[in-house]
Amino acid sequence: MDATVEFQWASVLVPALAALVGAAVGGFFTLIAASRTTKSAARQALKAQRAEWRRQDEANRERLALQEAQHRRELLTRAVGILLDVLWAKERRLCDALHLARTNLTDSPVSSDDKALQLLGALDLETRADMLRALPYIHDLELKSRLESVQVVVNAAYNLRAAGQHHVTNEEYSRAMLETQWYFKWLRWNLECALLGEALPAGVTVPDLRRPLSEPAWPIPEGMPDHA
């Protein structure tokens, strides 16, 4: 009788223990799978959060860049009146003075009371004063550098006349007038692009008005619009 009872208990207890162990093992692996799922979800959430932070950072950078560009254009507009006077009115006066020098060629040296020399000297001083008033409003260093070259051209025209009429020919004055017109037009194109918030045109060299006629002509910038 005792053996039969023990056998019955064993037949019940062993399967129960086996089921318990199986449940424990199954639960363990289920717990591991759940943990992995949770970690994967956490990683995905963190990845998505980082992507959102990057998107927001890029958006903020773009917004600040636009604000900075707008601020620069607003400052530039304060100098537009002065700059247009230099690049339009003074260009005309500069070419008129060079034309006067061209029509008054002599073999004698240029004196201090020479009319063309006086006009060019006055333009040199006026241009320097104008640029001193306008340049503080220009924060784009490349644009500022290009506009500053106006003084180089005007001073070169003055020195061309001051060199003495017996050293300068009609053709040299004619070339100086043409290259002055083209270069000032290129500078107006730069100013227009800056005001529109567009990229500046490709850089060029400042024409040397005093170079020999044997040297190549100053190349007209490619793509420069007629209306500049």
Buried (B, 14 or more C-beta within 10 A) or exposed (E): EEEEEEEEEEEEEEEEEEEEEEEEEEEEEEEEEEEEEEEEEEEEEEEEEEEEEEEEEEEEEEEEEEEEEEEBBEBBEEBBEBBBBBBEEBBEBBBBBBBBBBEBEEEEEBEEEBEBBBBBBEBBEBBEEBBEEBBEBBEBEEBBEBBEBBBBBBBBBBEBBBBEBEEBEEEBBEBBBBBBBBBBBBBBBBBBBBEEEEEBBEEBEBBBBBBEEEEEEBEBBEEBEEEB
